[in-house]
Amino acid sequence: MKLIIGLGNPGEEHEKQRHNTGFHAVDMLADKKSFKQDDKFNALVVEEKIGKTKVILAKPQTFMNKSGDAVGKIARYYKIKKEDILIIYDDIDLLIGTLRLRPDGSSGGHQGMQSVLKALRAESVARLKIGIAEKKAGKQRVSSEDYILKSPTKDGEKIIKKSLKKIPGVIDEWLSGIQKTTISI
């Protein structure tokens, strides 16, 4: 069994924000199944079969900066090993239209990923980062916090949607053992 977590913030007011790109990614993987609130995890959860692999898809409802609380509870409950966990989240340091799969690394300043690493007591947790920087990776004209909590431009939204359509292929690669890949649209 594998665990794939999309990071984001709960609530309709956050739905279209760049910071919720991880939620949108796991929505693509749910294959039209509905997520159900699981109070013991404080997460929306659905079980799915991807290829021949049973996968738990989850969207923590703890708000981004405390995502690790839900991830840790789910992993412990299902006894899922760290190498069978994939975290999907937005990355302001990647240009929009870029997907990057990595087997490990630091949080890179992403508070949600920092919370996950702390909860799992590890840095070797696979992650799929989705680029959200529309003009220049890293530095935007506004603070990072303001930037990630806004909706993308119309052009940016189109590119993010194209990126999200590539997610199932990247997940298939991860499930087959590929640990590193970068895709640019």
C-alpha positions in Angstrom: 0.0 0.0 0.0 1.2 3.5 -0.9 0.2 6.9 0.6 0.0 10.0 -1.6 -0.7 13.2 0.1 -1.6 16.5 -1.6 -0.9 19.6 0.5 -3.1 22.6 0.6 -5.5 24.6 2.8 -9.1 23.5 3.5 -12.1 25.7 2.7 -13.8 27.2 -0.3 -12.0 30.5 0.2 -8.6 28.8 -0.5 -9.8 26.5 -3.3 -8.3 28.5 -6.2 -5.1 29.6 -4.5 -1.7 28.6 -5.9 -1.0 27.0 -2.5 -3.7 24.4 -3.1 -2.1 22.9 -6.1 -1.2 19.7 -4.1 -4.9 19.2 -3.4 -5.8 19.6 -7.1 -3.1 17.0 -8.0 -4.6 14.3 -5.7 -8.1 15.2 -7.0 -6.8 14.2 -10.5 -5.7 10.8 -9.1 -9.0 10.1 -7.3 -10.6 9.0 -10.6 -14.0 10.6 -9.8 -14.2 9.0 -6.4 -15.3 11.3 -3.6 -13.0 12.1 -0.7 -14.5 11.5 2.7 -13.7 13.3 5.9 -11.9 11.0 8.3 -11.8 12.7 11.7 -9.2 10.4 13.2 -6.7 11.8 10.7 -8.2 15.3 10.2 -8.0 14.7 6.5 -10.1 13.9 3.5 -9.2 10.4 2.4 -10.1 8.0 -0.5 -8.7 4.6 -1.4 -7.8 4.1 -5.0 -6.2 1.5 -7.2 -3.5 2.9 -9.5 -2.5 0.1 -11.8 -2.1 -2.8 -9.5 -1.2 -0.8 -6.5 -3.6 0.1 -3.7 -3.1 3.8 -2.8 -4.5 6.0 -0.1 -5.0 9.5 -1.3 -5.3 12.2 1.3 -5.8 16.0 1.7 -4.9 17.1 5.2 -7.5 19.5 6.7 -5.1 20.9 9.2 -4.0 23.9 7.1 -0.7 23.8 5.3 1.7 24.6 8.1 0.4 21.6 10.2 0.1 19.1 7.4 2.5 16.7 9.1 -0.1 16.1 11.9 -2.4 14.4 9.5 0.3 12.7 7.4 1.9 11.2 10.5 -1.4 9.9 11.8 -2.3 8.3 8.5 1.1 6.7 8.0 1.1 5.2 11.6 -2.4 4.0 11.3 -1.9 2.1 8.1 1.7 1.2 9.0 3.0 2.8 5.8 6.8 3.0 5.4 8.4 6.3 4.6 9.6 5.0 1.3 5.9 4.3 0.3 4.8 7.9 0.9 4.7 10.7 -1.7 4.0 14.3 -0.8 2.7 16.6 -3.6 2.9 20.4 -3.2 3.3 23.7 -4.8 6.8 25.2 -5.3 7.4 28.9 -5.8 11.1 28.1 -6.7 10.0 26.2 -9.9 8.6 27.9 -13.0 5.0 27.2 -13.7 4.7 24.2 -16.0 7.5 22.3 -14.2 7.0 19.1 -12.3 9.9 17.7 -10.2 9.9 14.3 -8.6 12.6 13.7 -6.0 13.2 10.9 -3.4 14.4 13.2 -0.6 15.7 16.7 0.3 15.0 19.5 2.6 11.7 21.4 2.8 13.2 24.3 0.8 11.4 26.7 3.1 7.9 25.2 2.3 6.2 25.1 5.7 3.8 22.3 4.8 6.7 20.0 3.8 8.7 21.1 6.9 5.7 19.9 9.0 5.6 16.6 7.2 9.4 16.0 7.5 9.2 16.7 11.2 6.2 14.5 11.8 7.8 11.6 9.9 11.2 12.3 11.5 12.9 12.0 8.1 14.2 13.9 5.1 14.1 10.9 2.7 10.4 11.3 1.9 9.5 11.4 -1.8 8.0 14.6 -3.1 6.5 15.8 -6.3 6.8 19.6 -6.6 4.6 21.6 -8.9 6.0 24.9 -10.2 3.8 27.9 -9.5 6.2 30.8 -10.3 4.7 32.6 -13.3 7.4 35.1 -14.1 10.6 34.2 -12.3 11.3 31.2 -10.0 11.8 32.2 -6.4 11.3 35.9 -6.2 8.0 37.5 -7.1 7.0 41.2 -7.1 5.0 40.5 -3.9 6.0 38.6 -0.8 6.0 34.8 -1.2 3.2 34.5 1.3 1.0 36.9 -0.6 1.9 35.3 -3.9 1.0 31.7 -2.9 -2.3 32.7 -1.3 -3.5 34.3 -4.5 -5.1 32.7 -7.6 -2.9 32.3 -10.6 -3.4 34.5 -13.6 -5.7 33.2 -16.4 -2.6 32.1 -18.4 -1.0 30.7 -15.3 -4.2 28.7 -14.5 -4.1 27.2 -18.0 -0.5 26.1 -17.6 -1.1 24.6 -14.1 -4.0 22.6 -15.5 -1.7 21.3 -18.2 0.8 20.4 -15.5 -1.8 18.6 -13.5 -2.8 16.4 -16.5 0.8 15.1 -16.4 0.5 14.0 -12.7 -0.9 10.5 -13.4 2.1 9.7 -15.6 4.5 10.9 -13.0 2.7 8.8 -10.4 2.9 5.7 -12.6 6.7 6.3 -12.8 7.0 6.7 -9.0 5.0 3.5 -8.5 7.3 1.7 -10.9 10.4 2.7 -8.9 11.5 5.9 -10.7 12.6 8.3 -8.0 13.7 11.3 -10.1 12.2 13.1 -13.0 11.6 16.6 -14.2 8.9 17.5 -16.7 8.5 21.0 -18.2 5.4 21.9 -20.2 
